[in-house]
């Protein structure tokens, strides 16, 4: 999965999992602002992993503060 398709997929999964409007998920969006905590983070990683057919380590979200950082980390993980 490449560029725009990866972004669309990830943005959709984040919005759906955190029950926010997809338009509210931008590169500047704070993960804390959209209520991503440790419990929801584990579920989100599972949902993203299911969508992308891969698994992420439990500490994958550590140090990520924005959707843009999450997107970059996922892009690197999938090799896109």
mmCIF file of the N, C-alpha and C atoms, coordinates in Angstrom:
data_MODEL
# 
_entry.id   MODEL 
# 
loop_
_atom_site.group_PDB 
_atom_site.id 
_atom_site.type_symbol 
_atom_site.label_atom_id 
_atom_site.label_alt_id 
_atom_site.label_comp_id 
_atom_site.label_asym_id 
_atom_site.label_entity_id 
_atom_site.label_seq_id 
_atom_site.pdbx_PDB_ins_code 
_atom_site.Cartn_x 
_atom_site.Cartn_y 
_atom_site.Cartn_z 
_atom_site.occupancy 
_atom_site.B_iso_or_equiv 
_atom_site.pdbx_formal_charge 
_atom_site.auth_seq_id 
_atom_site.auth_comp_id 
_atom_site.auth_asym_id 
_atom_site.auth_atom_id 
_atom_site.pdbx_PDB_model_num 
ATOM 1   N N  . UNK A 1 1  ? 0.851   -1.169 0.000  1.00 0.00 ? 1  UNK A N  1 
ATOM 2   C CA . UNK A 1 1  ? 0.000   0.000  0.000  1.00 0.00 ? 1  UNK A CA 1 
ATOM 3   C C  . UNK A 1 1  ? 0.899   1.236  0.000  1.00 0.00 ? 1  UNK A C  1 
ATOM 4   N N  . UNK A 1 2  ? 0.602   2.158  -0.875 1.00 0.00 ? 2  UNK A N  1 
ATOM 5   C CA . UNK A 1 2  ? 1.460   3.323  -1.053 1.00 0.00 ? 2  UNK A CA 1 
ATOM 6   C C  . UNK A 1 2  ? 0.761   4.620  -0.646 1.00 0.00 ? 2  UNK A C  1 
ATOM 7   N N  . UNK A 1 3  ? 1.550   5.681  -0.505 1.00 0.00 ? 3  UNK A N  1 
ATOM 8   C CA . UNK A 1 3  ? 1.182   7.050  -0.201 1.00 0.00 ? 3  UNK A CA 1 
ATOM 9   C C  . UNK A 1 3  ? -0.254  7.363  0.138  1.00 0.00 ? 3  UNK A C  1 
ATOM 10  N N  . UNK A 1 4  ? -0.995  7.926  -0.822 1.00 0.00 ? 4  UNK A N  1 
ATOM 11  C CA . UNK A 1 4  ? -2.362  8.371  -0.535 1.00 0.00 ? 4  UNK A CA 1 
ATOM 12  C C  . UNK A 1 4  ? -3.274  7.245  -0.064 1.00 0.00 ? 4  UNK A C  1 
ATOM 13  N N  . UNK A 1 5  ? -3.127  6.065  -0.624 1.00 0.00 ? 5  UNK A N  1 
ATOM 14  C CA . UNK A 1 5  ? -3.968  4.949  -0.209 1.00 0.00 ? 5  UNK A CA 1 
ATOM 15  C C  . UNK A 1 5  ? -3.682  4.575  1.249  1.00 0.00 ? 5  UNK A C  1 
ATOM 16  N N  . UNK A 1 6  ? -2.417  4.553  1.641  1.00 0.00 ? 6  UNK A N  1 
ATOM 17  C CA . UNK A 1 6  ? -2.058  4.268  3.022  1.00 0.00 ? 6  UNK A CA 1 
ATOM 18  C C  . UNK A 1 6  ? -2.634  5.345  3.936  1.00 0.00 ? 6  UNK A C  1 
ATOM 19  N N  . UNK A 1 7  ? -2.500  6.607  3.561  1.00 0.00 ? 7  UNK A N  1 
ATOM 20  C CA . UNK A 1 7  ? -3.025  7.693  4.381  1.00 0.00 ? 7  UNK A CA 1 
ATOM 21  C C  . UNK A 1 7  ? -4.536  7.580  4.525  1.00 0.00 ? 7  UNK A C  1 
ATOM 22  N N  . UNK A 1 8  ? -5.247  7.346  3.443  1.00 0.00 ? 8  UNK A N  1 
ATOM 23  C CA . UNK A 1 8  ? -6.702  7.214  3.496  1.00 0.00 ? 8  UNK A CA 1 
ATOM 24  C C  . UNK A 1 8  ? -7.113  6.067  4.409  1.00 0.00 ? 8  UNK A C  1 
ATOM 25  N N  . UNK A 1 9  ? -6.432  4.934  4.274  1.00 0.00 ? 9  UNK A N  1 
ATOM 26  C CA . UNK A 1 9  ? -6.750  3.763  5.088  1.00 0.00 ? 9  UNK A CA 1 
ATOM 27  C C  . UNK A 1 9  ? -6.472  4.034  6.555  1.00 0.00 ? 9  UNK A C  1 
ATOM 28  N N  . UNK A 1 10 ? -5.296  4.561  6.858  1.00 0.00 ? 10 UNK A N  1 
ATOM 29  C CA . UNK A 1 10 ? -4.927  4.820  8.243  1.00 0.00 ? 10 UNK A CA 1 
ATOM 30  C C  . UNK A 1 10 ? -5.845  5.871  8.858  1.00 0.00 ? 10 UNK A C  1 
ATOM 31  N N  . UNK A 1 11 ? -6.101  6.936  8.145  1.00 0.00 ? 11 UNK A N  1 
ATOM 32  C CA . UNK A 1 11 ? -6.977  8.010  8.644  1.00 0.00 ? 11 UNK A CA 1 
ATOM 33  C C  . UNK A 1 11 ? -8.376  7.453  8.929  1.00 0.00 ? 11 UNK A C  1 
ATOM 34  N N  . UNK A 1 12 ? -8.878  6.607  8.054  1.00 0.00 ? 12 UNK A N  1 
ATOM 35  C CA . UNK A 1 12 ? -10.200 6.010  8.227  1.00 0.00 ? 12 UNK A CA 1 
ATOM 36  C C  . UNK A 1 12 ? -10.249 5.105  9.459  1.00 0.00 ? 12 UNK A C  1 
ATOM 37  N N  . UNK A 1 13 ? -9.224  4.277  9.634  1.00 0.00 ? 13 UNK A N  1 
ATOM 38  C CA . UNK A 1 13 ? -9.186  3.376  10.792 1.00 0.00 ? 13 UNK A CA 1 
ATOM 39  C C  . UNK A 1 13 ? -9.094  4.178  12.088 1.00 0.00 ? 13 UNK A C  1 
ATOM 40  N N  . UNK A 1 14 ? -8.239  5.197  12.114 1.00 0.00 ? 14 UNK A N  1 
ATOM 41  C CA . UNK A 1 14 ? -8.102  6.037  13.308 1.00 0.00 ? 14 UNK A CA 1 
ATOM 42  C C  . UNK A 1 14 ? -9.437  6.710  13.623 1.00 0.00 ? 14 UNK A C  1 
ATOM 43  N N  . UNK A 1 15 ? -10.072 7.300  12.635 1.00 0.00 ? 15 UNK A N  1 
ATOM 44  C CA . UNK A 1 15 ? -11.345 7.996  12.849 1.00 0.00 ? 15 UNK A CA 1 
ATOM 45  C C  . UNK A 1 15 ? -12.414 7.038  13.348 1.00 0.00 ? 15 UNK A C  1 
ATOM 46  N N  . UNK A 1 16 ? -12.512 5.895  12.716 1.00 0.00 ? 16 UNK A N  1 
ATOM 47  C CA . UNK A 1 16 ? -13.523 4.909  13.106 1.00 0.00 ? 16 UNK A CA 1 
ATOM 48  C C  . UNK A 1 16 ? -13.259 4.379  14.516 1.00 0.00 ? 16 UNK A C  1 
ATOM 49  N N  . UNK A 1 17 ? -12.015 4.042  14.798 1.00 0.00 ? 17 UNK A N  1 
ATOM 50  C CA . UNK A 1 17 ? -11.677 3.440  16.087 1.00 0.00 ? 17 UNK A CA 1 
ATOM 51  C C  . UNK A 1 17 ? -11.825 4.437  17.241 1.00 0.00 ? 17 UNK A C  1 
ATOM 52  N N  . UNK A 1 18 ? -11.520 5.696  16.987 1.00 0.00 ? 18 UNK A N  1 
ATOM 53  C CA . UNK A 1 18 ? -11.583 6.703  18.046 1.00 0.00 ? 18 UNK A CA 1 
ATOM 54  C C  . UNK A 1 18 ? -12.878 7.512  18.010 1.00 0.00 ? 18 UNK A C  1 
ATOM 55  N N  . UNK A 1 19 ? -13.779 7.130  17.088 1.00 0.00 ? 19 UNK A N  1 
ATOM 56  C CA . UNK A 1 19 ? -15.085 7.756  16.972 1.00 0.00 ? 19 UNK A CA 1 
ATOM 57  C C  . UNK A 1 19 ? -14.983 9.273  16.779 1.00 0.00 ? 19 UNK A C  1 
ATOM 58  N N  . UNK A 1 20 ? -14.163 9.654  15.811 1.00 0.00 ? 20 UNK A N  1 
ATOM 59  C CA . UNK A 1 20 ? -14.044 11.059 15.416 1.00 0.00 ? 20 UNK A CA 1 
ATOM 60  C C  . UNK A 1 20 ? -14.293 11.151 13.911 1.00 0.00 ? 20 UNK A C  1 
ATOM 61  N N  . UNK A 1 21 ? -14.612 12.341 13.445 1.00 0.00 ? 21 UNK A N  1 
ATOM 62  C CA . UNK A 1 21 ? -14.844 12.541 12.015 1.00 0.00 ? 21 UNK A CA 1 
ATOM 63  C C  . UNK A 1 21 ? -13.503 12.477 11.293 1.00 0.00 ? 21 UNK A C  1 
ATOM 64  N N  . UNK A 1 22 ? -13.460 11.808 10.168 1.00 0.00 ? 22 UNK A N  1 
ATOM 65  C CA . UNK A 1 22 ? -12.215 11.634 9.420  1.00 0.00 ? 22 UNK A CA 1 
ATOM 66  C C  . UNK A 1 22 ? -11.583 12.977 9.056  1.00 0.00 ? 22 UNK A C  1 
ATOM 67  N N  . UNK A 1 23 ? -12.398 13.998 8.834  1.00 0.00 ? 23 UNK A N  1 
ATOM 68  C CA . UNK A 1 23 ? -11.867 15.326 8.493  1.00 0.00 ? 23 UNK A CA 1 
ATOM 69  C C  . UNK A 1 23 ? -11.130 15.964 9.667  1.00 0.00 ? 23 UNK A C  1 
ATOM 70  N N  . UNK A 1 24 ? -11.387 15.471 10.869 1.00 0.00 ? 24 UNK A N  1 
ATOM 71  C CA . UNK A 1 24 ? -10.720 16.001 12.055 1.00 0.00 ? 24 UNK A CA 1 
ATOM 72  C C  . UNK A 1 24 ? -9.365  15.352 12.301 1.00 0.00 ? 24 UNK A C  1 
ATOM 73  N N  . UNK A 1 25 ? -8.993  14.396 11.471 1.00 0.00 ? 25 UNK A N  1 
ATOM 74  C CA . UNK A 1 25 ? -7.718  13.701 11.616 1.00 0.00 ? 25 UNK A CA 1 
ATOM 75  C C  . UNK A 1 25 ? -6.763  14.249 10.556 1.00 0.00 ? 25 UNK A C  1 
ATOM 76  N N  . UNK A 1 26 ? -5.885  15.158 10.987 1.00 0.00 ? 26 UNK A N  1 
ATOM 77  C CA . UNK A 1 26 ? -4.918  15.780 10.089 1.00 0.00 ? 26 UNK A CA 1 
ATOM 78  C C  . UNK A 1 26 ? -3.512  15.493 10.606 1.00 0.00 ? 26 UNK A C  1 
ATOM 79  N N  . UNK A 1 27 ? -2.505  15.853 9.829  1.00 0.00 ? 27 UNK A N  1 
ATOM 80  C CA . UNK A 1 27 ? -1.129  15.597 10.263 1.00 0.00 ? 27 UNK A CA 1 
ATOM 81  C C  . UNK A 1 27 ? -0.808  16.313 11.573 1.00 0.00 ? 27 UNK A C  1 
ATOM 82  N N  . UNK A 1 28 ? -1.486  17.422 11.851 1.00 0.00 ? 28 UNK A N  1 
ATOM 83  C CA . UNK A 1 28 ? -1.231  18.171 13.079 1.00 0.00 ? 28 UNK A CA 1 
ATOM 84  C C  . UNK A 1 28 ? -2.063  17.695 14.259 1.00 0.00 ? 28 UNK A C  1 
ATOM 85  N N  . UNK A 1 29 ? -3.041  16.821 14.022 1.00 0.00 ? 29 UNK A N  1 
ATOM 86  C CA . UNK A 1 29 ? -3.937  16.387 15.085 1.00 0.00 ? 29 UNK A CA 1 
ATOM 87  C C  . UNK A 1 29 ? -3.175  15.681 16.187 1.00 0.00 ? 29 UNK A C  1 
ATOM 88  N N  . UNK A 1 30 ? -3.350  16.174 17.407 1.00 0.00 ? 30 UNK A N  1 
ATOM 89  C CA . UNK A 1 30 ? -2.752  15.545 18.580 1.00 0.00 ? 30 UNK A CA 1 
ATOM 90  C C  . UNK A 1 30 ? -3.501  14.255 18.881 1.00 0.00 ? 30 UNK A C  1 
ATOM 91  N N  . UNK A 1 31 ? -2.765  13.169 19.099 1.00 0.00 ? 31 UNK A N  1 
ATOM 92  C CA . UNK A 1 31 ? -3.407  11.903 19.430 1.00 0.00 ? 31 UNK A CA 1 
ATOM 93  C C  . UNK A 1 31 ? -4.128  12.012 20.773 1.00 0.00 ? 31 UNK A C  1 
ATOM 94  N N  . UNK A 1 32 ? -3.584  12.792 21.671 1.00 0.00 ? 32 UNK A N  1 
ATOM 95  C CA . UNK A 1 32 ? -4.242  13.019 22.959 1.00 0.00 ? 32 UNK A CA 1 
ATOM 96  C C  . UNK A 1 32 ? -5.559  13.762 22.759 1.00 0.00 ? 32 UNK A C  1 
ATOM 97  N N  . UNK A 1 33 ? -5.561  14.725 21.838 1.00 0.00 ? 33 UNK A N  1 
ATOM 98  C CA . UNK A 1 33 ? -6.756  15.526 21.557 1.00 0.00 ? 33 UNK A CA 1 
ATOM 99  C C  . UNK A 1 33 ? -7.911  14.655 21.064 1.00 0.00 ? 33 UNK A C  1 
ATOM 100 N N  . UNK A 1 34 ? -7.595  13.596 20.331 1.00 0.00 ? 34 UNK A N  1 
ATOM 101 C CA . UNK A 1 34 ? -8.652  12.708 19.836 1.00 0.00 ? 34 UNK A CA 1 
ATOM 102 C C  . UNK A 1 34 ? -8.820  11.498 20.753 1.00 0.00 ? 34 UNK A C  1 
ATOM 103 N N  . UNK A 1 35 ? -8.374  11.674 22.000 1.00 0.00 ? 35 UNK A N  1 
ATOM 104 C CA . UNK A 1 35 ? -8.624  10.741 23.100 1.00 0.00 ? 35 UNK A CA 1 
ATOM 105 C C  . UNK A 1 35 ? -7.933  9.387  22.954 1.00 0.00 ? 35 UNK A C  1 
ATOM 106 N N  . UNK A 1 36 ? -6.768  9.368  22.351 1.00 0.00 ? 36 UNK A N  1 
ATOM 107 C CA . UNK A 1 36 ? -6.022  8.117  22.252 1.00 0.00 ? 36 UNK A CA 1 
ATOM 108 C C  . UNK A 1 36 ? -5.237  7.915  23.545 1.00 0.00 ? 36 UNK A C  1 
ATOM 109 N N  . UNK A 1 37 ? -5.611  6.898  24.293 1.00 0.00 ? 37 UNK A N  1 
ATOM 110 C CA . UNK A 1 37 ? -4.894  6.562  25.522 1.00 0.00 ? 37 UNK A CA 1 
ATOM 111 C C  . UNK A 1 37 ? -4.310  5.155  25.360 1.00 0.00 ? 37 UNK A C  1 
ATOM 112 N N  . UNK A 1 38 ? -3.686  4.638  26.411 1.00 0.00 ? 38 UNK A N  1 
ATOM 113 C CA . UNK A 1 38 ? -3.032  3.326  26.311 1.00 0.00 ? 38 UNK A CA 1 
ATOM 114 C C  . UNK A 1 38 ? -4.009  2.216  25.944 1.00 0.00 ? 38 UNK A C  1 
ATOM 115 N N  . UNK A 1 39 ? -5.187  2.233  26.547 1.00 0.00 ? 39 UNK A N  1 
ATOM 116 C CA . UNK A 1 39 ? -6.170  1.192  26.276 1.00 0.00 ? 39 UNK A CA 1 
ATOM 117 C C  . UNK A 1 39 ? -6.665  1.256  24.827 1.00 0.00 ? 39 UNK A C  1 
ATOM 118 N N  . UNK A 1 40 ? -7.035  2.448  24.388 1.00 0.00 ? 40 UNK A N  1 
ATOM 119 C CA . UNK A 1 40 ? -7.491  2.598  23.008 1.00 0.00 ? 40 UNK A CA 1 
ATOM 120 C C  . UNK A 1 40 ? -6.349  2.385  22.022 1.00 0.00 ? 40 UNK A C  1 
ATOM 121 N N  . UNK A 1 41 ? -5.130  2.720  22.437 1.00 0.00 ? 41 UNK A N  1 
ATOM 122 C CA . UNK A 1 41 ? -3.971  2.543  21.564 1.00 0.00 ? 41 UNK A CA 1 
ATOM 123 C C  . UNK A 1 41 ? -3.754  1.096  21.185 1.00 0.00 ? 41 UNK A C  1 
ATOM 124 N N  . UNK A 1 42 ? -3.912  0.201  22.153 1.00 0.00 ? 42 UNK A N  1 
ATOM 125 C CA . UNK A 1 42 ? -3.739  -1.230 21.865 1.00 0.00 ? 42 UNK A CA 1 
ATOM 126 C C  . UNK A 1 42 ? -4.770  -1.699 20.847 1.00 0.00 ? 42 UNK A C  1 
ATOM 127 N N  . UNK A 1 43 ? -6.002  -1.268 21.027 1.00 0.00 ? 43 UNK A N  1 
ATOM 128 C CA . UNK A 1 43 ? -7.050  -1.631 20.068 1.00 0.00 ? 43 UNK A CA 1 
ATOM 129 C C  . UNK A 1 43 ? -6.819  -1.023 18.704 1.00 0.00 ? 43 UNK A C  1 
ATOM 130 N N  . UNK A 1 44 ? -6.356  0.225  18.701 1.00 0.00 ? 44 UNK A N  1 
ATOM 131 C CA . UNK A 1 44 ? -6.073  0.895  17.433 1.00 0.00 ? 44 UNK A CA 1 
ATOM 132 C C  . UNK A 1 44 ? -4.969  0.176  16.676 1.00 0.00 ? 44 UNK A C  1 
ATOM 133 N N  . UNK A 1 45 ? -3.907  -0.204 17.381 1.00 0.00 ? 45 UNK A N  1 
ATOM 134 C CA . UNK A 1 45 ? -2.819  -0.934 16.709 1.00 0.00 ? 45 UNK A CA 1 
ATOM 135 C C  . UNK A 1 45 ? -3.318  -2.243 16.117 1.00 0.00 ? 45 UNK A C  1 
ATOM 136 N N  . UNK A 1 46 ? -4.197  -2.913 16.844 1.00 0.00 ? 46 UNK A N  1 
ATOM 137 C CA . UNK A 1 46 ? -4.774  -4.154 16.322 1.00 0.00 ? 46 UNK A CA 1 
ATOM 138 C C  . UNK A 1 46 ? -5.606  -3.907 15.082 1.00 0.00 ? 46 UNK A C  1 
ATOM 139 N N  . UNK A 1 47 ? -6.408  -2.842 15.109 1.00 0.00 ? 47 UNK A N  1 
ATOM 140 C CA . UNK A 1 47 ? -7.263  -2.519 13.964 1.00 0.00 ? 47 UNK A CA 1 
ATOM 141 C C  . UNK A 1 47 ? -6.434  -2.117 12.749 1.00 0.00 ? 47 UNK A C  1 
ATOM 142 N N  . UNK A 1 48 ? -5.396  -1.301 12.972 1.00 0.00 ? 48 UNK A N  1 
ATOM 143 C CA . UNK A 1 48 ? -4.515  -0.898 11.871 1.00 0.00 ? 48 UNK A CA 1 
ATOM 144 C C  . UNK A 1 48 ? -3.778  -2.124 11.337 1.00 0.00 ? 48 UNK A C  1 
ATOM 145 N N  . UNK A 1 49 ? -3.291  -2.954 12.248 1.00 0.00 ? 49 UNK A N  1 
ATOM 146 C CA . UNK A 1 49 ? -2.595  -4.171 11.833 1.00 0.00 ? 49 UNK A CA 1 
ATOM 147 C C  . UNK A 1 49 ? -3.487  -5.090 11.020 1.00 0.00 ? 49 UNK A C  1 
ATOM 148 N N  . UNK A 1 50 ? -4.745  -5.244 11.444 1.00 0.00 ? 50 UNK A N  1 
ATOM 149 C CA . UNK A 1 50 ? -5.685  -6.081 10.689 1.00 0.00 ? 50 UNK A CA 1 
ATOM 150 C C  . UNK A 1 50 ? -5.901  -5.515 9.294  1.00 0.00 ? 50 UNK A C  1 
ATOM 151 N N  . UNK A 1 51 ? -6.080  -4.211 9.205  1.00 0.00 ? 51 UNK A N  1 
ATOM 152 C CA . UNK A 1 51 ? -6.328  -3.564 7.910  1.00 0.00 ? 51 UNK A CA 1 
ATOM 153 C C  . UNK A 1 51 ? -5.124  -3.701 6.981  1.00 0.00 ? 51 UNK A C  1 
ATOM 154 N N  . UNK A 1 52 ? -3.923  -3.612 7.539  1.00 0.00 ? 52 UNK A N  1 
ATOM 155 C CA . UNK A 1 52 ? -2.705  -3.661 6.727  1.00 0.00 ? 52 UNK A CA 1 
ATOM 156 C C  . UNK A 1 52 ? -2.072  -5.046 6.679  1.00 0.00 ? 52 UNK A C  1 
ATOM 157 N N  . UNK A 1 53 ? -2.720  -6.002 7.345  1.00 0.00 ? 53 UNK A N  1 
ATOM 158 C CA . UNK A 1 53 ? -2.240  -7.382 7.397  1.00 0.00 ? 53 UNK A CA 1 
ATOM 159 C C  . UNK A 1 53 ? -0.818  -7.463 7.936  1.00 0.00 ? 53 UNK A C  1 
ATOM 160 N N  . UNK A 1 54 ? -0.611  -6.834 9.094  1.00 0.00 ? 54 UNK A N  1 
ATOM 161 C CA . UNK A 1 54 ? 0.682   -6.892 9.769  1.00 0.00 ? 54 UNK A CA 1 
ATOM 162 C C  . UNK A 1 54 ? 0.465   -6.712 11.255 1.00 0.00 ? 54 UNK A C  1 
ATOM 163 N N  . UNK A 1 55 ? 1.499   -6.887 12.033 1.00 0.00 ? 55 UNK A N  1 
ATOM 164 C CA . UNK A 1 55 ? 1.441   -6.700 13.483 1.00 0.00 ? 55 UNK A CA 1 
ATOM 165 C C  . UNK A 1 55 ? 2.444   -5.646 13.899 1.00 0.00 ? 55 UNK A C  1 
ATOM 166 N N  . UNK A 1 56 ? 2.086   -4.891 14.914 1.00 0.00 ? 56 UNK A N  1 
ATOM 167 C CA . UNK A 1 56 ? 2.945   -3.851 15.461 1.00 0.00 ? 56 UNK A CA 1 
ATOM 168 C C  . UNK A 1 56 ? 3.339   -4.224 16.885 1.00 0.00 ? 56 UNK A C  1 
ATOM 169 N N  . UNK A 1 57 ? 4.557   -3.867 17.301 1.00 0.00 ? 57 UNK A N  1 
ATOM 170 C CA . UNK A 1 57 ? 4.958   -4.142 18.687 1.00 0.00 ? 57 UNK A CA 1 
ATOM 171 C C  . UNK A 1 57 ? 4.105   -3.322 19.659 1.00 0.00 ? 57 UNK A C  1 
ATOM 172 N N  . UNK A 1 58 ? 3.989   -3.804 20.883 1.00 0.00 ? 58 UNK A N  1 
ATOM 173 C CA . UNK A 1 58 ? 3.167   -3.140 21.892 1.00 0.00 ? 58 UNK A CA 1 
ATOM 174 C C  . UNK A 1 58 ? 3.582   -1.699 22.140 1.00 0.00 ? 58 UNK A C  1 
ATOM 175 N N  . UNK A 1 59 ? 4.860   -1.404 21.973 1.00 0.00 ? 59 UNK A N  1 
ATOM 176 C CA . UNK A 1 59 ? 5.352   -0.047 22.257 1.00 0.00 ? 59 UNK A CA 1 
ATOM 177 C C  . UNK A 1 59 ? 5.397   0.845  21.018 1.00 0.00 ? 59 UNK A C  1 
ATOM 178 N N  . UNK A 1 60 ? 4.722   0.455  19.961 1.00 0.00 ? 60 UNK A N  1 
ATOM 179 C CA . UNK A 1 60 ? 4.774   1.184  18.693 1.00 0.00 ? 60 UNK A CA 1 
ATOM 180 C C  . UNK A 1 60 ? 4.349   2.645  18.834 1.00 0.00 ? 60 UNK A C  1 
ATOM 181 N N  . UNK A 1 61 ? 3.375   2.919  19.670 1.00 0.00 ? 61 UNK A N  1 
ATOM 182 C CA . UNK A 1 61 ? 2.861   4.284  19.804 1.00 0.00 ? 61 UNK A CA 1 
ATOM 183 C C  . UNK A 1 61 ? 3.688   5.148  20.747 1.00 0.00 ? 61 UNK A C  1 
ATOM 184 N N  . UNK A 1 62 ? 4.634   4.548  21.458 1.00 0.00 ? 62 UNK A N  1 
ATOM 185 C CA . UNK A 1 62 ? 5.449   5.304  22.409 1.00 0.00 ? 62 UNK A CA 1 
ATOM 186 C C  . UNK A 1 62 ? 6.183   6.441  21.703 1.00 0.00 ? 62 UNK A C  1 
ATOM 187 N N  . UNK A 1 63 ? 6.026   7.632  22.219 1.00 0.00 ? 63 UNK A N  1 
ATOM 188 C CA . UNK A 1 63 ? 6.717   8.797  21.670 1.00 0.00 ? 63 UNK A CA 1 
ATOM 189 C C  . UNK A 1 63 ? 6.018   9.457  20.494 1.00 0.00 ? 63 UNK A C  1 
ATOM 190 N N  . UNK A 1 64 ? 4.896   8.908  20.055 1.00 0.00 ? 64 UNK A N  1 
ATOM 191 C CA . UNK A 1 64 ? 4.148   9.505  18.946 1.00 0.00 ? 64 UNK A CA 1 
ATOM 192 C C  . UNK A 1 64 ? 3.088   10.439 19.520 1.00 0.00 ? 64 UNK A C  1 
ATOM 193 N N  . UNK A 1 65 ? 3.119   11.687 19.101 1.00 0.00 ? 65 UNK A N  1 
ATOM 194 C CA . UNK A 1 65 ? 2.199   12.682 19.656 1.00 0.00 ? 65 UNK A CA 1 
ATOM 195 C C  . UNK A 1 65 ? 1.125   13.138 18.684 1.00 0.00 ? 65 UNK A C  1 
ATOM 196 N N  . UNK A 1 66 ? 1.352   12.999 17.388 1.00 0.00 ? 66 UNK A N  1 
ATOM 197 C CA . UNK A 1 66 ? 0.398   13.504 16.395 1.00 0.00 ? 66 UNK A CA 1 
ATOM 198 C C  . UNK A 1 66 ? 0.061   12.411 15.385 1.00 0.00 ? 66 UNK A C  1 
ATOM 199 N N  . UNK A 1 67 ? -1.038  12.631 14.683 1.00 0.00 ? 67 UNK A N  1 
ATOM 200 C CA . UNK A 1 67 ? -1.394  11.709 13.607 1.00 0.00 ? 67 UNK A CA 1 
ATOM 201 C C  . UNK A 1 67 ? -0.285  11.678 12.551 1.00 0.00 ? 67 UNK A C  1 
ATOM 202 N N  . UNK A 1 68 ? 0.315   12.809 12.268 1.00 0.00 ? 68 UNK A N  1 
ATOM 203 C CA . UNK A 1 68 ? 1.401   12.855 11.284 1.00 0.00 ? 68 UNK A CA 1 
ATOM 204 C C  . UNK A 1 68 ? 2.563   11.953 11.681 1.00 0.00 ? 68 UNK A C  1 
ATOM 205 N N  . UNK A 1 69 ? 2.913   11.954 12.969 1.00 0.00 ? 69 UNK A N  1 
ATOM 206 C CA . UNK A 1 69 ? 3.981   11.072 13.447 1.00 0.00 ? 69 UNK A CA 1 
ATOM 207 C C  . UNK A 1 69 ? 3.557   9.604  13.340 1.00 0.00 ? 69 UNK A C  1 
ATOM 208 N N  . UNK A 1 70 ? 2.302   9.331  13.675 1.00 0.00 ? 70 UNK A N  1 
ATOM 209 C CA . UNK A 1 70 ? 1.784   7.966  13.542 1.00 0.00 ? 70 UNK A CA 1 
ATOM 210 C C  . UNK A 1 70 ? 1.844   7.523  12.089 1.00 0.00 ? 70 UNK A C  1 
ATOM 211 N N  . UNK A 1 71 ? 1.407   8.382  11.193 1.00 0.00 ? 71 UNK A N  1 
ATOM 212 C CA . UNK A 1 71 ? 1.416   8.064  9.766  1.00 0.00 ? 71 UNK A CA 1 
ATOM 213 C C  . UNK A 1 71 ? 2.836   7.760  9.293  1.00 0.00 ? 71 UNK A C  1 
ATOM 214 N N  . UNK A 1 72 ? 3.783   8.586  9.682  1.00 0.00 ? 72 UNK A N  1 
ATOM 215 C CA . UNK A 1 72 ? 5.184   8.368  9.279  1.00 0.00 ? 72 UNK A CA 1 
ATOM 216 C C  . UNK A 1 72 ? 5.714   7.046  9.813  1.00 0.00 ? 72 UNK A C  1 
ATOM 217 N N  . UNK A 1 73 ? 5.397   6.739  11.072 1.00 0.00 ? 73 UNK A N  1 
ATOM 218 C CA . UNK A 1 73 ? 5.856   5.489  11.672 1.00 0.00 ? 73 UNK A CA 1 
ATOM 219 C C  . UNK A 1 73 ? 5.250   4.277  10.977 1.00 0.00 ? 73 UNK A C  1 
ATOM 220 N N  . UNK A 1 74 ? 3.978   4.350  10.658 1.00 0.00 ? 74 UNK A N  1 
ATOM 221 C CA . UNK A 1 74 ? 3.323   3.241  9.957  1.00 0.00 ? 74 UNK A CA 1 
ATOM 222 C C  . UNK A 1 74 ? 3.898   3.106  8.562  1.00 0.00 ? 74 UNK A C  1 
ATOM 223 N N  . UNK A 1 75 ? 4.099   4.223  7.882  1.00 0.00 ? 75 UNK A N  1 
ATOM 224 C CA . UNK A 1 75 ? 4.679   4.194  6.528  1.00 0.00 ? 75 UNK A CA 1 
ATOM 225 C C  . UNK A 1 75 ? 6.042   3.508  6.540  1.00 0.00 ? 75 UNK A C  1 
ATOM 226 N N  . UNK A 1 76 ? 6.863   3.843  7.516  1.00 0.00 ? 76 UNK A N  1 
ATOM 227 C CA . UNK A 1 76 ? 8.177   3.188  7.635  1.00 0.00 ? 76 UNK A CA 1 
ATOM 228 C C  . UNK A 1 76 ? 8.020   1.702  7.920  1.00 0.00 ? 76 UNK A C  1 
ATOM 229 N N  . UNK A 1 77 ? 7.088   1.358  8.790  1.00 0.00 ? 77 UNK A N  1 
ATOM 230 C CA . UNK A 1 77 ? 6.879   -0.049 9.172  1.00 0.00 ? 77 UNK A CA 1 
ATOM 231 C C  . UNK A 1 77 ? 6.434   -0.913 7.991  1.00 0.00 ? 77 UNK A C  1 
ATOM 232 N N  . UNK A 1 78 ? 5.625   -0.333 7.106  1.00 0.00 ? 78 UNK A N  1 
ATOM 233 C CA . UNK A 1 78 ? 5.148   -1.114 5.957  1.00 0.00 ? 78 UNK A CA 1 
ATOM 234 C C  . UNK A 1 78 ? 6.067   -0.992 4.751  1.00 0.00 ? 78 UNK A C  1 
ATOM 235 N N  . UNK A 1 79 ? 7.074   -0.135 4.883  1.00 0.00 ? 79 UNK A N  1 
ATOM 236 C CA . UNK A 1 79 ? 8.042   0.011  3.793  1.00 0.00 ? 79 UNK A CA 1 
ATOM 237 C C  . UNK A 1 79 ? 7.532   0.826  2.637  1.00 0.00 ? 79 UNK A C  1 
ATOM 238 N N  . UNK A 1 80 ? 6.605   1.737  2.914  1.00 0.00 ? 80 UNK A N  1 
ATOM 239 C CA . UNK A 1 80 ? 6.042   2.571  1.830  1.00 0.00 ? 80 UNK A CA 1 
ATOM 240 C C  . UNK A 1 80 ? 6.806   3.860  1.692  1.00 0.00 ? 80 UNK A C  1 
# 
